[in-house]
């Protein structure tokens, strides 16, 4: 049995991990604390050093989250007894959920005395994964995010070793709750510096992510990682998070490359404390019977603060609450992010490369919650997305359903376009606008690669269930990580596609996106052949399990123009709602 790897992390302590069974070239370190939560609805603080050797062989606790009928996101085993407090604390902890898992090439670790890797082992790129889940659920404990095979592939098949870090952050009521009561509570807290992000409200989850990325900057060198060569990658809410970090000035410099999968900033647009936030807060109070006239707002908040995390999160069990979002708190996020996405000057100028993409049938799995399942509800669905006076244009683009099935199908496409494809396109366009190419012999002010991809392959085992989801939201994740639990369910063609996807992500993290590099898989490069804002070429993971670099237009000019007008209409409605005297 190989010796357990030990790493001395300067400023933290010594951790003892494991060499992954079946992949001894990969060392795994679980449950490394990067911060703790001293108080509910307050900023986290960086973790304190520990003495002795910390056992990093077992998964750490995650943020409490509502019960879900989806077994994929469930954090507990089927026989988990939540009434057993000792067992419950091993799975969930509000105070100690801010931990991270590290998967690193064993040969790149420092030696046992804490010295850096030898000169023959230079520091290698680092990839930090931010999970999705609608800011409501998910964690680094999910089997899907086991990065052992991903790192092993980078070593043995690509020859470009990487380190993968998978983080937790606060979710749902703990990370993204906002209201007038919480704003007043935070603003009146004299312990918090008035001129810092510590006065932020409803964005504690984003601040947790920032601390995790700072931890990587400060400590990943102990594992052989290069703190100046970090790629942040994430899916859905994780991709939206990265979009926020790219646009918040105080978060610039945390990573050099980014991969946004099925999401951008306006996929999860920040809400307002006195409107979207307040409604959720009042629903929470109503669930616990706290909307009584004998309780002041401050007393309601105090009741919620005194509840156990286990009790508090039950308010969202079994779909009682939808997805959460960040908050326009006037501190971290100061305005409607629909303004941000088109402002090229907001994005981190230090970003070297950004890759953005989507799945072909993003909207299908959201039809039950966000879509339209019958003709009866079609007018209401249409009114939610279509500005007044644009009905004919909407019908010309998407058609008018004549059956319940058509209503569901069209609503799925509308959700795909408005929530995923349009925000991704708008972000791509702004990132390209920020790149000023050589004109009249002048050097570009910013040099950056922008890559687009589309994932069109359904997972056969899901298709065989007859659910009709196609290449649904998050379908690419089993392919990307290639964890054993999912490889066992894949066809041989799907396993081959998984290796191709891992290869491309690894090469991206290594900066091999330009034409000077000859990529594997028959591609000349990750970059399209043409340049400019109107670039339409993209990588396509096809339904036939091939990877092609091809011209593709998922949203034509007419559709893009419609969603630009719809976006402006929604923004104007929000401004009117926020005006003095407007009712909630």
N, C-alpha and C positions, 0 to 999 in steps of 0.2 A: 504494500500500500504506500503510495507516494506521501512524502511529508506534507503536512498542512502548511500552506503558505502563510507567512507572517509578514506584515508590513507595518513599519513605524511611520505614522502620519504626524509630521511636525505640527505642534500646537494642538494636537488632539490626543494621541496615544497609539498603542499597538493594537492591531486587529489580527485575528486568526481566521482565515477563510478556509475554503476547500478547493481541491482540484476537481473539476467536474467529472463525474463518473461517465465514462465513454468518450470524454473530450479532455484528456489530461493536459493538453496544451493550454487550457483555459482555467484561470483561477476565478473563483466566485466569492464575493464578499457581500453579505446581506445585512440589512438593518444597521447601517452606519448612520448615526444621528448627525444631521446638519443644523438642526434647530429644535427648540422646544416651545410650547405654547404656555406661557405663564398664566394667562388669563383669557377667557372667552371674549371674542370681538376686540382683540388688541393685537398689535404686531407681534410676531414671533421673535425670539432672541436666539442668537447663535448658540449652538450646543457648547457646553463646558467640557474641558478635557477630562479624560478618565484615567484611572490608575490601573496597573496590571494589564493583562491581555484580554481584550474584548472578544468574545465569541461572535464571529460574523458568519456562522454556518447556518443560521436559521432565519426564516422570514420574520420581519418585524411587524408591529401593528400598523393598521391603516386608519384613515379618517372614517368616523362613523358615517354610514350612508343608509338611505331608505332601503327596505327590503325590495328586491326585484324578482319578478318571475323569470328573468333572463339568467339562466345558469352560468352564462359566460362571464357576467360581471359580478356574480355572487362571490363574496370574499370568504365564505365559510363552507366547510364540507357539509354534505347532506345530513350527517349525524351530529352536527354542531349543536350544542346545548347552550343557548344564549342566557338561560337562567343561572348557569354556572358562572359566577363572577370571575373566577380565576381563569377559566377557559375563554370567557368573553374578552378579558383584558389582553390575552395573547393575540387576538385578532384585531381588536379595535382599541384605540386610545386617542382621546382628544389632545392630550398633552404631548404624547410621544410618537405621533403618527408621522412626524417630519423626518423621515429617514430615506436613505437611498441605497440602491443595490449597484454593485460594480462588477462588470465582467471584463477581465483583462487577460492578455496573453501572459502566461506564467513566466516566460523568459524575459519579459520586459519589466518585471517587478524589481524594486530595489532589493539589495541583499539584506540579510537578516540583521545587520548592524544599523540599517536605516540609511545606508548610502544610496546614491542614485545609481541607475543602471550603468553598466560599463560603457565606455565610449563606442564599443561595437554595437550597442543597442541604443540608438538615438530615441529621443522622445517621439511618440506617435500621436496621430490625431485622436480626438475624443468626440464621441457622439452622445448627446444627452437627450433622452427620450422623455417627452411630456405627454402623458396619456390623455385620452379623451373621456367622454362620458357626460357631456352636457353640463360640466361643472357641478354635477350632482353625484356621480358615482365613478368607480374605477380606482385602480391603484397599481403600484409596482408588484403586487402579489399575484396578479393575474398570470396564469400559466402561459398565455399568449406572448407575454413580454419577456419570457426567459430568453436571454440573448446569448446563451452558450454556443449554439450552433452558428449564430451570426458571426461571433468573434472567431470561432474555429474556421469558418469559411474564409474570413479575411486573412487568416494566417496561411492556411494550407492551399486554398484554391485561387486566391487573388494575389497573394504575396504582398498585401498591403495591410498589415495588422492594425486594428483599431481597438479602442476601449469604449465600452458602452456603459453609460450610467443611466439608471431608471429611477426617477424620483417620485415621491409622494408630495401632495400639497393639500391644504384644507379645502373642503368641498361644501356644497349645499349651504345649510344654515350656518355653518361654522366659517366658511370662507367667502361667501358671496351674499350675505344678507345685508339689506340697507333699509333705512326708514328715517323719518324725522326724529324719532326717539334716539336712534343710534347716532345720528349726526350730532344731536345736542349732547349726548353722553360723551362722545369722543372729544368734541370741541371744548367741553368744560373740564376735561381731564388735564390738570396742570402738570402732570408727570410727563406728558408727551410734548416734545419740542414743537412749537407752533410753526416753524419754518421747514418742517421735514415731512416725508411721506408717512411718518408714524401717525399723522392726523387723518390718514386715508380711511374711508368707510366703504365696506362692501367690496373691497379689493384685497382682502387679506390673503386669498389664495394666490393672486398674482405676486404679491410681495414675498410669499413663501418660495415661489419659483425663483424669484430674484436671488434670495439668500442661497438657494441650492446651487444656482449657477455661479454665485460668488464663491461658494465652497469648492466647486470644481476649479475655479481660477486659483484658489489658494492652496489646494491640497492634491490635485490629481497627479502632480509630478511624482509623488511617492509611489504611484502605481505605473509609472513609465509614460504618463500622458503629457502632452504638450498643452499647457494652459493658454497658449496663444494660437491654438489651432482647434477650436471647438465648433462642432456643428450641432445646433439645436434642431431636433426633428420631433414632429408630433402630428397627431391626427384629430380631426374634428375640434373639440374644445382645446385640445393640445395645440393644434395648428393655429387656432384663433389666439391662444395665449402668446404664441411666438409673434403673431402679427402685432399684438399690443406691445410686446417688448421691443420690437423693431421700431415702433413709432413713439415710445415714451423716452424723452431725452435722458432721464436719469438711469435708464436701463440700457443705454447704448454701450457697446463694448463687451457685453457679456458673452457673445459668440461671434464667430467670423463668417459662418455659413449657416444657412437655414433651409429646412425642407418642410413645407406646409402641405399636409395631406388632407384633402377634403375639408378645407376650412381656411378662412382669413378673418381679419378683424371684424368685418360686418356680417360674418356668419353668426356671430354671437355679439351683437351690438350692445354696448353698455346701456343699462337702464338708468332711470332717475330715482333718487331716494324718495321723493315725495309722490311718485306715481307708481311705476312698476314695483319698486322696492317696498313702498308702503302697502300696496295691495297684498304682497306676499307676507309681510310682517303682520298685517291685520288677520290674514288667513291663519297664520300660525297662532296668534292670540285666540282667535275664535275656536281653533281646534282644542285648545286647553281651557276654554271657558274664561278667558281673561279680558273680554271686551265688556266687562261689567261697569256700570256707571260709578261704582264706588272706588274704582281703581284709577289712579292718574296714569298718564303715559309712562312716567318714570317708574311707577310701581309695577306696571306690566313688564317692563324691561327687566326689572329686578327679579321678578318671578321666573322669567325665562332664563336669566343668568344662573339662578340657583338650581335649575333642573339638571339632572344628570344628562350627559350627552346621549346616553342610551334612550332616555325618555324623550328628549327633544326631537330626535331624528324620526321617531315614529309618526310624526305629522306628515311625512312624505312617503309613507309605506304604500307599496302597490300602486304607484302611479298617481297618488293624490296631489302631487306637485309636478310641474313640468321641469324643463331645463332652467338652470340658473344662468345669470350673466354677470359680468363685471358692472361697475357703477360709475356714473358721472358724478364724482364726489367733489369736484372743484379743487382737488389736491393732486391725485395721481392722474386722473382723467378729467380734463377741464371743459370738454365740449363734446358735442355729438360726434361719434367716430365716423359718421357718414361724411363729415368734412375731412377727416384725416386721410381716408383711403385714397383720395384723389390728389393729395398734397405731397408731391415728390420730396419736398424739403424736410418732411417729418422723419423720413426713414434714416436709420443709422448709416452714415456715410462710410463707415468702416466695413460694411458687409461685402465680402468678396464674391459670394455666389448665393443665389436663392433658387430653389426648385419648388414648383407649386403644381399640384395636380388634383384630379378628382376620379371618382368611380362612375361608370357609365349610368348606373341606375340609382344615384344617390337618394332620390326622393321616395322610392318605393316603400322603404321600411317606416317612413314617417307619415304615411297616409292615415293610419289609425289615429294619430295624435294631432297632426297638423293639416291633413288633407281633407278630401271630400269623398265620402263613401256612397253617396246617393244623390240623385238629381234634386231631391228636396232641399239639400243643403248647398247646392251649387251656387245660387245667387250670393249667399253670405260668404262663401269661400272666395268667389270672384271679387267681391267688394273689398276684401281684405288686401288684395294684391293689386287691383286695377284702379288707377286714379279716375275720378269722375271725368267723363268726356272721352276716355280712352277705351271704352268698351268694344268698339268696332275693331280697333287695332289689336286688342287682346284676342278677340275672336279670330282675326286674320292670322295671328301667329300660332295660336294653340287650338283653334277650333272650338265648337260648341258641342258638349256631350249630349247624346240622345238616349243613353242608357246609364244605369248605375255603374256598370263596369267602365264605361268610357269616362264617367266623372272621376272615378278613382285613378284611372290611367293618366288623364290629363293633369289632374292635381299633382300627381307624382312628378311629372315633367316640370310643372310650374315651380314646385318646391326645389327640384334639382337646379333649375336655372337661377332662381332668385336667391336661394340660401347658400348655394355652393359655387356654381359656375360663374355667375356675375361677380361676386366678391373676389374670387380668385383672379378673374380677368382684370378687374379694376386695380387690384394690387400689383399684378404683373406689369400693367401699363405704367403705373406710377414709378415702379422700380426701374423700368426701362427709360422713362423720362429723366430720371436722376442721372443716368449715364450719358455724359456728353461726349459723343464720339469725336474723333479728330476732324476738325474743320479748318481749312486753310493752313494746314501744317501745324496746328496747335495740338498739344497733348490733351487727352481727355481729363476732365477734373476728377471723375470717379470711374474706376475700372471695375466692372462687375459682370458676372455671367448670370443670366436669367434663363432658366430651363422650365419647360412645361411638360407634363405627362398626363396620360389618360389610362385608366385601368379598366379594361373591358371584359375580363375573364370572371365568370361566376365560379364559385366553388362547387364542384360537381356533387359532393355529398349533400350540399344544401339544395341544389337543384333537384336532386333525386327525391327530396322530401315533398316536392310539388308545391312549395310555398310561393313560387313565382316572383322571387325577389331579384333575380338577375344578378348583375354585378353591383350588389347593394353597397350601401354605406359601410365602410370598415372591412369590406371583403378582402382588401389587399393585405391586411395585417398578418394573417397566417402565412402568407407568401413571404412577407418581408422578414419576419423573425425566424421562420422555419423551425419553430420549437417542436420537440418530439411528439407532443400530444396531437398536433395538427398534421405533421408529416405522415403519421399513421393513417390519416383519413384521406390523403391525397392520391391522385393517380400519378403514374410515372411522369406524364407530361406536366402535371402541375408541380411536381417536385423539381423538375428541370427549370420551370418558370420561376420558382422560388429562388433557385440559385442565381438565375440571371438578375432578378430584382435585387438580391443582396449584393451582388457584384456591383451593380450600378450605384447603389447607395454608398457603398464603401469607397468606390472610386471618386464619387462626388466629395466625400469627406476628405479625401486626399488631395482635392483640388484639381483632379484630372478631368476637367470639364472643357478645356480648350482644344482647339484642333491640333495642337502639337502632340497630343497624346492619342495613341491608337488604342481604343477600347476593345475589349473582348466582345463576344456576341455578334460580331460582324458589323458593328457600328464604327463609323469613322470618329465620331465624337459625341458627347452629350449635347453639344450646342447645335442648333439648327444651322443650315447653310446660309440663310439670309439674316440680316440684322435689322433692328429698328422696331418702333412701337407696333407696327402692323404685322409683326412676325406671327405666322400661323403654324409653323412646323413644330412638331412635338414628338415625344416618345410615346408609343402606344403599346401597352401590354394587351395583346389581342385575345379574342375569344378562343383562338386556336393555339394559345400558349406560346406565341412567338413575341419577340420584341422588335418593333419596327420604328424607324424614324421617318415620319411621313407628314405630308400636308394634311391638316385636319381642321375643320371649322365647326366647333360644337355650338357656338352662338354667332349667328350672322349679325351684320351691322344693324339691321332693323330691330332684332331682339335686344341687342345691347342698348340701343337708343331707348327702347321702351323701358327697360329696367333702370336706366339712368333717370328717366322722368319719374318713375315710380319711387325711386329712392328719394328724389327731391321732394315729392309729395308727402312721403312719410315724415321726412325731416321737418317740413313746414307744419304738419299737423302737430308734431311734438312741441315745436316752438310756440304754437298757439295755445296748447294745453298748459305750457309752463308760464304763460304770461300772467301778470298780476290779476287776481280775481277769477282765474279759471278754476272750475271745479274738478275734483279728482274723479 
